[in-house]
């Protein structure tokens, strides 16, 4: 039997996206954004609040990167979501993360995370408390260690973490339970 718990937007699991952007002077900042999703084959959508330093940077430079956080880097991933670039001089230095400038967009690529999408700002949808930031993915970099024999990302090797909206924990993803567009065929 289901229990009613009220109006709760609980789309889960939620990927832990680390969003990075330079400010107008070329200084990097990063934030942890659990509200991110593919919005097309070559687009990502982030739902982030207006006061974030990274939000301001994206609006200034029109570029950003989105890294998928993994279990090996949960500590710096969480840290960039705790401290704010509006008060901390250099979150990269404090977190131990390292960045190099993307060759594709004016945004930092975080070296520690195994998958990073390089994005150009495509659209901003302004709501009362947040922006929906839509980015066109111009390039994706992936560590070879997380690729399968077919050359595609192997989610079991990626060891991506998910944010638990119920208890505010991080959980590693990885066990395959079925093949998409196959498991339901017996019902067709």
Number of C-alpha atoms within 10 A of each C-alpha: 3 4 5 7 6 6 6 7 7 10 9 11 15 19 22 26 26 24 29 28 32 25 20 13 8 14 14 23 27 33 26 24 22 21 16 21 15 13 13 12 8 14 18 21 20 22 20 21 18 16 12 15 21 26 24 18 24 24 17 13 19 19 23 29 28 31 26 21 27 26 17 16 15 16 12 20 26 18 17 23 15 11 16 19 19 13 9 11 12 15 20 20 9 13 16 10 17 13 15 11 15 18 11 13 21 21 31 27 27 23 14 18 24 23 22 25 24 25 27 23 19 15 15 15 10 12 11 7 10 15 18 19 20 23 28 21 23 13 16 15 14 16 14 12 11 18 16 13 8 7 9 11 18 15 15 15 15 24 20 25 25 23 20 18 15 8 7 9 10 20 19 17 18 14 9 8 7 9 8 8 7 8 10 10 8 6 5 4
